[in-house]
Amino acid sequence: MTRLRTAIRWLLPVAILGSAVAIVALLVMTRPDIPAEPAEERAWPVTTVAVDVSVHRPVLRLQGFVESPSTATLRAAVNADVTAVPAREGDGVGAGDALVELDEEELRLALEEREADVAELRAQRRIEEQRVDVDGEELALEEELLRLFEREVQRLEGLSRDQFVSPSALERAQQERTRQRLAVAARRFAVETAEQRLEQFDARLERARTLRDRAALDLDRAQLRAPYNARVAEVMVARGDRVAPGEPLLRFYDGSELEIRATVPEHALQRVRLAAAGAGVDARGEVDGERVPLSLSRFSGRADPGQGGVEALFAVTADHTDLVLGRFAALEVLLPPEPESVLLPFEALYDAGRVYRVVDGRMQAVEVARLGQAEMANGERGVLVRAPELESGDRIVSTQIPQAMDGARVQVMEP
């Protein structure tokens, strides 16, 4: 009995395990066959735009800064103290308005000294004119006196031959005649050089007048005024400063001659030059949120090595005197129209040179040449391209999808 109970204890779990295995095998063998479903190709949801092959005018976007060709630096012309600076940085000034005032006392004293020099030379010249008249009269008297000495010498020479006069008397007469000849020569020289002496006085007087006029000009320069309507850009001095000739005092610019300098890239340089040589180039800019109309004035005369284009200067064509020098400006330059071009949203462009056309629910790659940017009907910017394969009415994918490839299946969604 003991053996029987032991055998039953070991056989019972084995029997239960075998029964469970048999039941599982029976269930597997009797299950129905379910056919495998084929994998469905994914269709990417996209939006499309219609192709319109026509003439579009591209827009070139540039960046530049405000400047003025009429920017000037006011400098001191004399040594003087600054007494007042009526102009302040940022002020608008009119032609003739005082900008900087210098002390006039030293300059006025210098002018009075120069005027005294002129008056003195005028008086000296009048004296010289009188001396010229006196020299002429005295020359006639000296010549008359010389003739008397000549006759006296001749008389004594005759008496000396007859020994009626001592030799010493004759010698004294001859000495007197020689001295008179020297006096006549000196007086004649004075008369003959009178014109040259007067010319010397005239030259000295002219020099004195020039120095006087320069002193008067320096006195006028003590009041530094605006030469035209302008805006003050910078003030370098303050009241009490001592300035010397050539020292900068103030910078200003003509607000009616503002320009924006921007670099035109090489890929657009030829088209911009052709447009400038034709009907001109229109542009518009934005400075501090303000729209500014522009026109291409000229190109820069030099370019730095390695610079990726040439600088162009766009003139501000409207009154914008409130613009500040050095401010950043965003420009949009209208280029000549491009025939047979297509305007698409930026999302339609892949790898900067490919778009996808939808044909029978699948993407078809089309290589395009990028022409620039242009304004779309909704006012937003788009990319302007040209591709001979595209025709009006074609549908172009306008959605960026991660696995865009030729032949990919798409599902066009209504916008």
One Martini backbone bead per residue (centre of mass of N, CA, C, O) as a GRO file, in nm:
protein
  415
    1MET     BB    1   0.059   0.063  -0.020
    2THR     BB    2   0.288   0.251   0.000
    3ARG     BB    3   0.378   0.224  -0.293
    4LEU     BB    4   0.115   0.318  -0.424
    5ARG     BB    5   0.104   0.600  -0.302
    6THR     BB    6   0.373   0.696  -0.422
    7ALA     BB    7   0.301   0.662  -0.722
    8ILE     BB    8   0.058   0.849  -0.726
    9ARG     BB    9   0.208   1.110  -0.636
   10TRP     BB   10   0.388   1.113  -0.908
   11LEU     BB   11   0.168   1.070  -1.143
   12LEU     BB   12  -0.038   1.299  -1.119
   13PRO     BB   13   0.125   1.554  -1.230
   14VAL     BB   14   0.191   1.425  -1.500
   15ALA     BB   15  -0.100   1.390  -1.598
   16ILE     BB   16  -0.180   1.690  -1.586
   17LEU     BB   17   0.039   1.799  -1.780
   18GLY     BB   18  -0.036   1.624  -2.025
   19SER     BB   19  -0.328   1.726  -2.055
   20ALA     BB   20  -0.254   2.024  -2.111
   21VAL     BB   21  -0.086   1.977  -2.365
   22ALA     BB   22  -0.312   1.840  -2.530
   23ILE     BB   23  -0.511   2.078  -2.529
   24VAL     BB   24  -0.328   2.290  -2.669
   25ALA     BB   25  -0.278   2.126  -2.928
   26LEU     BB   26  -0.576   2.110  -3.008
   27LEU     BB   27  -0.625   2.421  -3.037
   28VAL     BB   28  -0.413   2.476  -3.255
   29MET     BB   29  -0.525   2.267  -3.470
   30THR     BB   30  -0.838   2.404  -3.462
   31ARG     BB   31  -0.773   2.674  -3.575
   32PRO     BB   32  -0.829   2.932  -3.775
   33ASP     BB   33  -0.749   3.079  -4.078
   34ILE     BB   34  -0.577   3.402  -4.114
   35PRO     BB   35  -0.537   3.640  -4.332
   36ALA     BB   36  -0.295   3.852  -4.445
   37GLU     BB   37  -0.242   4.185  -4.445
   38PRO     BB   38  -0.154   4.421  -4.648
   39ALA     BB   39   0.065   4.683  -4.684
   40GLU     BB   40   0.010   5.024  -4.665
   41GLU     BB   41   0.068   5.307  -4.833
   42ARG     BB   42   0.179   5.610  -4.763
   43ALA     BB   43   0.005   5.929  -4.736
   44TRP     BB   44   0.088   6.255  -4.775
   45PRO     BB   45  -0.011   6.545  -4.643
   46VAL     BB   46  -0.099   6.813  -4.872
   47THR     BB   47  -0.036   7.115  -5.032
   48THR     BB   48  -0.130   7.329  -5.311
   49VAL     BB   49  -0.023   7.501  -5.612
   50ALA     BB   50  -0.063   7.698  -5.881
   51VAL     BB   51   0.061   7.746  -6.190
   52ASP     BB   52   0.204   8.074  -6.315
   53VAL     BB   53   0.310   8.158  -6.624
   54SER     BB   54   0.489   8.468  -6.613
   55VAL     BB   55   0.527   8.799  -6.523
   56HIS     BB   56   0.786   8.898  -6.294
   57ARG     BB   57   0.897   9.099  -6.015
   58PRO     BB   58   1.172   9.111  -5.853
   59VAL     BB   59   1.308   9.102  -5.515
   60LEU     BB   60   1.568   9.271  -5.341
   61ARG     BB   61   1.731   9.200  -5.043
   62LEU     BB   62   1.866   9.443  -4.816
   63GLN     BB   63   2.141   9.593  -4.627
   64GLY     BB   64   2.179   9.900  -4.432
   65PHE     BB   65   2.284  10.253  -4.401
   66VAL     BB   66   2.269  10.566  -4.282
   67GLU     BB   67   2.361  10.858  -4.481
   68SER     BB   68   2.573  11.152  -4.578
   69PRO     BB   69   2.733  11.361  -4.814
   70SER     BB   70   2.681  11.633  -4.608
   71THR     BB   71   2.894  11.580  -4.404
   72ALA     BB   72   3.016  11.802  -4.147
   73THR     BB   73   3.301  11.978  -4.001
   74LEU     BB   74   3.339  12.201  -3.751
   75ARG     BB   75   3.602  12.446  -3.732
   76ALA     BB   76   3.848  12.616  -3.609
   77ALA     BB   77   4.019  12.941  -3.702
   78VAL     BB   78   4.093  13.017  -3.398
   79ASN     BB   79   4.204  13.160  -3.107
   80ALA     BB   80   3.971  13.064  -2.848
   81ASP     BB   81   3.693  13.102  -2.650
   82VAL     BB   82   3.415  12.943  -2.536
   83THR     BB   83   3.089  13.097  -2.475
   84ALA     BB   84   2.890  12.922  -2.672
   85VAL     BB   85   2.628  12.647  -2.732
   86PRO     BB   86   2.333  12.641  -2.892
   87ALA     BB   87   2.384  12.368  -2.997
   88ARG     BB   88   2.243  12.037  -3.019
   89GLU     BB   89   2.217  11.721  -3.021
   90GLY     BB   90   1.968  11.675  -3.282
   91ASP     BB   91   1.932  11.939  -3.395
   92GLY     BB   92   1.756  12.166  -3.587
   93VAL     BB   93   1.888  12.381  -3.841
   94GLY     BB   94   1.927  12.683  -3.988
   95ALA     BB   95   2.023  12.907  -4.193
   96GLY     BB   96   2.236  13.106  -3.976
   97ASP     BB   97   2.259  12.958  -3.729
   98ALA     BB   98   2.386  12.926  -3.425
   99LEU     BB   99   2.643  12.705  -3.289
  100VAL     BB  100   2.914  12.874  -3.221
  101GLU     BB  101   3.078  13.077  -2.962
  102LEU     BB  102   3.332  13.320  -2.951
  103ASP     BB  103   3.569  13.514  -2.836
  104GLU     BB  104   3.620  13.869  -2.943
  105GLU     BB  105   3.842  14.039  -2.804
  106GLU     BB  106   4.108  13.948  -2.938
  107LEU     BB  107   4.007  13.992  -3.231
  108ARG     BB  108   3.952  14.298  -3.205
  109LEU     BB  109   4.241  14.385  -3.135
  110ALA     BB  110   4.371  14.278  -3.394
  111LEU     BB  111   4.208  14.461  -3.583
  112GLU     BB  112   4.302  14.734  -3.471
  113GLU     BB  113   4.601  14.691  -3.535
  114ARG     BB  114   4.566  14.663  -3.843
  115GLU     BB  115   4.436  14.940  -3.887
  116ALA     BB  116   4.681  15.102  -3.786
  117ASP     BB  117   4.878  15.008  -4.004
  118VAL     BB  118   4.725  15.128  -4.239
  119ALA     BB  119   4.727  15.423  -4.146
  120GLU     BB  120   5.035  15.456  -4.135
  121LEU     BB  121   5.094  15.391  -4.437
  122ARG     BB  122   4.929  15.616  -4.555
  123ALA     BB  123   5.089  15.846  -4.430
  124GLN     BB  124   5.365  15.767  -4.552
  125ARG     BB  125   5.278  15.802  -4.845
  126ARG     BB  126   5.209  16.100  -4.838
  127ILE     BB  127   5.494  16.186  -4.761
  128GLU     BB  128   5.630  16.065  -5.014
  129GLU     BB  129   5.483  16.242  -5.217
  130GLN     BB  130   5.600  16.508  -5.110
  131ARG     BB  131   5.897  16.428  -5.152
  132VAL     BB  132   5.882  16.406  -5.457
  133ASP     BB  133   5.820  16.705  -5.507
  134VAL     BB  134   6.068  16.819  -5.363
  135ASP     BB  135   6.284  16.675  -5.533
  136GLY     BB  136   6.219  16.819  -5.795
  137GLU     BB  137   6.279  17.105  -5.696
  138GLU     BB  138   6.571  17.052  -5.585
  139LEU     BB  139   6.698  16.960  -5.851
  140ALA     BB  140   6.687  17.235  -5.989
  141LEU     BB  141   6.861  17.383  -5.779
  142GLU     BB  142   7.112  17.202  -5.793
  143GLU     BB  143   7.167  17.250  -6.095
  144GLU     BB  144   7.202  17.557  -6.072
  145LEU     BB  145   7.435  17.541  -5.870
  146LEU     BB  146   7.625  17.379  -6.057
  147ARG     BB  147   7.652  17.597  -6.275
  148LEU     BB  148   7.790  17.801  -6.093
  149PHE     BB  149   8.038  17.624  -6.026
  150GLU     BB  150   8.134  17.595  -6.315
  151ARG     BB  151   8.188  17.898  -6.367
  152GLU     BB  152   8.382  17.938  -6.133
  153VAL     BB  153   8.596  17.743  -6.229
  154GLN     BB  154   8.648  17.874  -6.502
  155ARG     BB  155   8.737  18.150  -6.393
  156LEU     BB  156   8.974  18.048  -6.215
  157GLU     BB  157   9.132  17.912  -6.442
  158GLY     BB  158   9.192  18.176  -6.592
  159LEU     BB  159   9.332  18.325  -6.355
  160SER     BB  160   9.548  18.107  -6.304
  161ARG     BB  161   9.705  18.147  -6.573
  162ASP     BB  162   9.753  18.461  -6.483
  163GLN     BB  163   9.808  18.467  -6.171
  164PHE     BB  164   9.541  18.584  -5.995
  165VAL     BB  165   9.521  18.297  -5.860
  166SER     BB  166   9.529  18.071  -5.638
  167PRO     BB  167   9.540  17.731  -5.622
  168SER     BB  168   9.358  17.695  -5.371
  169ALA     BB  169   9.102  17.832  -5.482
  170LEU     BB  170   9.062  17.633  -5.713
  171GLU     BB  171   9.031  17.377  -5.540
  172ARG     BB  172   8.783  17.466  -5.380
  173ALA     BB  173   8.598  17.493  -5.627
  174GLN     BB  174   8.625  17.200  -5.724
  175GLN     BB  175   8.509  17.070  -5.466
  176GLU     BB  176   8.233  17.206  -5.477
  177ARG     BB  177   8.155  17.086  -5.751
  178THR     BB  178   8.167  16.786  -5.666
  179ARG     BB  179   7.957  16.800  -5.441
  180GLN     BB  180   7.732  16.897  -5.629
  181ARG     BB  181   7.727  16.654  -5.812
  182LEU     BB  182   7.644  16.455  -5.588
  183ALA     BB  183   7.379  16.597  -5.515
  184VAL     BB  184   7.249  16.572  -5.794
  185ALA     BB  185   7.259  16.262  -5.813
  186ALA     BB  186   7.090  16.206  -5.560
  187ARG     BB  187   6.840  16.367  -5.649
  188ARG     BB  188   6.793  16.217  -5.917
  189PHE     BB  189   6.753  15.938  -5.790
  190ALA     BB  190   6.505  16.014  -5.624
  191VAL     BB  191   6.329  16.089  -5.871
  192GLU     BB  192   6.361  15.816  -6.038
  193THR     BB  193   6.259  15.633  -5.765
  194ALA     BB  194   5.971  15.720  -5.679
  195GLU     BB  195   5.788  15.500  -5.800
  196GLN     BB  196   5.910  15.259  -5.646
  197ARG     BB  197   5.850  15.367  -5.362
  198LEU     BB  198   5.544  15.373  -5.402
  199GLU     BB  199   5.516  15.070  -5.462
  200GLN     BB  200   5.614  14.976  -5.189
  201PHE     BB  201   5.389  15.108  -5.030
  202ASP     BB  202   5.161  14.961  -5.172
  203ALA     BB  203   5.246  14.676  -5.084
  204ARG     BB  204   5.236  14.728  -4.781
  205LEU     BB  205   4.942  14.820  -4.780
  206GLU     BB  206   4.823  14.558  -4.896
  207ARG     BB  207   4.920  14.377  -4.669
  208ALA     BB  208   4.773  14.527  -4.445
  209ARG     BB  209   4.490  14.486  -4.559
  210THR     BB  210   4.494  14.179  -4.551
  211LEU     BB  211   4.535  14.154  -4.246
  212ARG     BB  212   4.280  14.307  -4.176
  213ASP     BB  213   4.078  14.119  -4.324
  214ARG     BB  214   4.157  13.869  -4.163
  215ALA     BB  215   4.077  13.982  -3.889
  216ALA     BB  216   3.781  14.025  -3.969
  217LEU     BB  217   3.727  13.729  -4.035
  218ASP     BB  218   3.793  13.619  -3.754
  219LEU     BB  219   3.565  13.776  -3.617
  220ASP     BB  220   3.337  13.638  -3.777
  221ARG     BB  221   3.427  13.339  -3.676
  222ALA     BB  222   3.309  13.362  -3.383
  223GLN     BB  223   3.046  13.306  -3.557
  224LEU     BB  224   2.905  12.996  -3.591
  225ARG     BB  225   2.725  12.891  -3.877
  226ALA     BB  226   2.486  12.768  -4.070
  227PRO     BB  227   2.489  12.707  -4.421
  228TYR     BB  228   2.238  12.512  -4.368
  229ASN     BB  229   2.007  12.295  -4.348
  230ALA     BB  230   2.026  12.100  -4.043
  231ARG     BB  231   2.180  11.836  -3.844
  232VAL     BB  232   2.296  11.750  -3.540
  233ALA     BB  233   2.536  11.496  -3.452
  234GLU     BB  234   2.786  11.659  -3.299
  235VAL     BB  235   2.944  11.767  -2.989
  236MET     BB  236   3.288  11.873  -2.880
  237VAL     BB  237   3.204  12.128  -2.707
  238ALA     BB  238   3.229  12.380  -2.446
  239ARG     BB  239   3.198  12.603  -2.228
  240GLY     BB  240   3.545  12.720  -2.183
  241ASP     BB  241   3.692  12.634  -2.409
  242ARG     BB  242   4.002  12.590  -2.582
  243VAL     BB  243   4.076  12.683  -2.913
  244ALA     BB  244   4.212  12.579  -3.225
  245PRO     BB  245   4.316  12.561  -3.523
  246GLY     BB  246   4.128  12.277  -3.651
  247GLU     BB  247   3.932  12.222  -3.433
  248PRO     BB  248   3.675  12.035  -3.350
  249LEU     BB  249   3.318  12.115  -3.278
  250LEU     BB  250   3.110  12.012  -3.517
  251ARG     BB  251   2.847  11.798  -3.643
  252PHE     BB  252   2.678  11.787  -3.968
  253TYR     BB  253   2.369  11.751  -4.171
  254ASP     BB  254   2.180  11.698  -4.457
  255GLY     BB  255   1.847  11.590  -4.451
  256SER     BB  256   1.796  11.616  -4.783
  257GLU     BB  257   2.075  11.405  -4.829
  258LEU     BB  258   1.998  11.111  -4.798
  259GLU     BB  259   2.140  10.778  -4.750
  260ILE     BB  260   2.179  10.427  -4.855
  261ARG     BB  261   2.406  10.174  -4.773
  262ALA     BB  262   2.453   9.887  -4.990
  263THR     BB  263   2.505   9.546  -5.070
  264VAL     BB  264   2.544   9.397  -5.379
  265PRO     BB  265   2.531   9.105  -5.494
  266GLU     BB  266   2.666   8.924  -5.746
  267HIS     BB  267   2.400   8.782  -5.861
  268ALA     BB  268   2.259   9.096  -5.890
  269LEU     BB  269   2.446   9.311  -6.024
  270GLN     BB  270   2.376   9.304  -6.328
  271ARG     BB  271   2.071   9.369  -6.305
  272VAL     BB  272   2.104   9.641  -6.162
  273ARG     BB  273   2.273   9.780  -6.382
  274LEU     BB  274   2.070   9.753  -6.612
  275ALA     BB  275   1.846   9.912  -6.470
  276ALA     BB  276   2.013  10.176  -6.431
  277ALA     BB  277   2.061  10.215  -6.747
  278GLY     BB  278   1.767  10.257  -6.776
  279ALA     BB  279   1.489  10.335  -6.582
  280GLY     BB  280   1.583  10.239  -6.322
  281VAL     BB  281   1.582  10.213  -5.954
  282ASP     BB  282   1.356  10.091  -5.734
  283ALA     BB  283   1.286  10.153  -5.382
  284ARG     BB  284   1.253  10.026  -5.042
  285GLY     BB  285   1.245  10.117  -4.697
  286GLU     BB  286   1.334  10.037  -4.344
  287VAL     BB  287   1.323  10.267  -4.059
  288ASP     BB  288   1.212  10.227  -3.761
  289GLY     BB  289   0.926  10.140  -3.910
  290GLU     BB  290   0.981  10.320  -4.166
  291ARG     BB  291   0.885  10.416  -4.473
  292VAL     BB  292   1.121  10.443  -4.758
  293PRO     BB  293   1.186  10.603  -5.038
  294LEU     BB  294   1.383  10.492  -5.327
  295SER     BB  295   1.694  10.548  -5.522
  296LEU     BB  296   1.932  10.488  -5.742
  297SER     BB  297   2.234  10.669  -5.765
  298ARG     BB  298   2.498  10.476  -5.703
  299PHE     BB  299   2.817  10.346  -5.714
  300SER     BB  300   3.086  10.246  -5.588
  301GLY     BB  301   3.446  10.301  -5.646
  302ARG     BB  302   3.484  10.057  -5.434
  303ALA     BB  303   3.638   9.738  -5.320
  304ASP     BB  304   3.695   9.501  -5.109
  305PRO     BB  305   3.865   9.241  -5.047
  306GLY     BB  306   3.621   8.981  -5.050
  307GLN     BB  307   3.379   9.116  -5.143
  308GLY     BB  308   3.026   9.019  -5.209
  309GLY     BB  309   3.035   9.301  -5.378
  310VAL     BB  310   2.859   9.617  -5.425
  311GLU     BB  311   2.817   9.932  -5.339
  312ALA     BB  312   2.512  10.111  -5.283
  313LEU     BB  313   2.334  10.424  -5.344
  314PHE     BB  314   2.037  10.541  -5.182
  315ALA     BB  315   1.804  10.775  -5.231
  316VAL     BB  316   1.603  10.988  -5.061
  317THR     BB  317   1.282  11.097  -5.204
  318ALA     BB  318   1.194  11.205  -4.925
  319ASP     BB  319   1.092  11.359  -4.636
  320HIS     BB  320   1.353  11.252  -4.382
  321THR     BB  321   1.488  11.433  -4.130
  322ASP     BB  322   1.456  11.206  -3.889
  323LEU     BB  323   1.689  11.064  -3.970
  324VAL     BB  324   1.962  10.861  -3.861
  325LEU     BB  325   2.273  10.815  -3.848
  326GLY     BB  326   2.350  10.461  -3.873
  327ARG     BB  327   2.098  10.328  -3.938
  328PHE     BB  328   1.915  10.061  -3.996
  329ALA     BB  329   1.833   9.903  -4.322
  330ALA     BB  330   1.562   9.772  -4.511
  331LEU     BB  331   1.567   9.643  -4.843
  332GLU     BB  332   1.372   9.684  -5.159
  333VAL     BB  333   1.446   9.576  -5.484
  334LEU     BB  334   1.341   9.647  -5.806
  335LEU     BB  335   1.349   9.444  -6.069
  336PRO     BB  336   1.338   9.328  -6.358
  337PRO     BB  337   1.142   9.158  -6.544
  338GLU     BB  338   1.038   8.805  -6.556
  339PRO     BB  339   0.994   8.589  -6.787
  340GLU     BB  340   0.867   8.284  -6.744
  341SER     BB  341   0.763   8.278  -6.443
  342VAL     BB  342   0.747   8.152  -6.095
  343LEU     BB  343   0.533   8.185  -5.809
  344LEU     BB  344   0.626   8.074  -5.481
  345PRO     BB  345   0.639   7.938  -5.199
  346PHE     BB  346   0.890   7.852  -4.986
  347GLU     BB  347   0.773   7.556  -4.920
  348ALA     BB  348   0.821   7.449  -5.231
  349LEU     BB  349   1.125   7.449  -5.168
  350TYR     BB  350   1.400   7.228  -5.246
  351ASP     BB  351   1.731   7.260  -5.215
  352ALA     BB  352   1.715   7.545  -5.384
  353GLY     BB  353   1.622   7.354  -5.677
  354ARG     BB  354   1.329   7.213  -5.595
  355VAL     BB  355   1.026   7.066  -5.705
  356TYR     BB  356   0.679   6.934  -5.666
  357ARG     BB  357   0.475   6.750  -5.868
  358VAL     BB  358   0.140   6.653  -5.914
  359VAL     BB  359   0.095   6.302  -6.027
  360ASP     BB  360  -0.131   6.083  -5.954
  361GLY     BB  361  -0.059   6.118  -5.635
  362ARG     BB  362   0.242   6.206  -5.707
  363MET     BB  363   0.574   6.287  -5.688
  364GLN     BB  364   0.748   6.531  -5.904
  365ALA     BB  365   1.049   6.622  -5.998
  366VAL     BB  366   1.171   6.974  -6.035
  367GLU     BB  367   1.393   7.170  -6.182
  368VAL     BB  368   1.514   7.495  -6.073
  369ALA     BB  369   1.554   7.850  -6.117
  370ARG     BB  370   1.663   8.098  -5.923
  371LEU     BB  371   1.559   8.462  -5.914
  372GLY     BB  372   1.413   8.516  -5.630
  373GLN     BB  373   1.190   8.761  -5.520
  374ALA     BB  374   0.831   8.810  -5.446
  375GLU     BB  375   0.511   8.934  -5.459
  376MET     BB  376   0.221   8.827  -5.354
  377ALA     BB  377  -0.119   8.851  -5.344
  378ASN     BB  378  -0.109   8.844  -5.007
  379GLY     BB  379   0.184   9.012  -4.954
  380GLU     BB  380   0.382   8.797  -4.959
  381ARG     BB  381   0.665   8.618  -4.982
  382GLY     BB  382   0.837   8.473  -5.263
  383VAL     BB  383   0.956   8.244  -5.497
  384LEU     BB  384   1.149   8.284  -5.793
  385VAL     BB  385   1.109   8.084  -6.089
  386ARG     BB  386   1.256   7.857  -6.347
  387ALA     BB  387   1.079   7.612  -6.571
  388PRO     BB  388   1.017   7.441  -6.861
  389GLU     BB  389   0.827   7.207  -6.735
  390LEU     BB  390   0.637   7.415  -6.651
  391GLU     BB  391   0.281   7.472  -6.627
  392SER     BB  392  -0.005   7.598  -6.640
  393GLY     BB  393  -0.182   7.431  -6.366
  394ASP     BB  394   0.009   7.312  -6.204
  395ARG     BB  395   0.084   7.116  -5.914
  396ILE     BB  396   0.238   7.230  -5.612
  397VAL     BB  397   0.407   7.157  -5.345
  398SER     BB  398   0.349   7.347  -5.017
  399THR     BB  399   0.490   7.116  -4.836
  400GLN     BB  400   0.692   7.013  -4.580
  401ILE     BB  401   0.851   6.701  -4.600
  402PRO     BB  402   1.073   6.461  -4.480
  403GLN     BB  403   1.016   6.239  -4.746
  404ALA     BB  404   1.103   6.369  -5.011
  405MET     BB  405   1.020   6.215  -5.331
  406ASP     BB  406   1.024   6.048  -5.607
  407GLY     BB  407   0.690   5.900  -5.598
  408ALA     BB  408   0.548   5.996  -5.370
  409ARG     BB  409   0.273   5.972  -5.176
  410VAL     BB  410  -0.026   6.183  -5.188
  411GLN     BB  411  -0.255   6.406  -5.004
  412VAL     BB  412  -0.475   6.636  -5.094
  413MET     BB  413  -0.542   6.933  -4.931
  414GLU     BB  414  -0.748   7.158  -4.831
  415PRO     BB  415  -0.703   7.499  -4.752
   0.00000   0.00000   0.00000
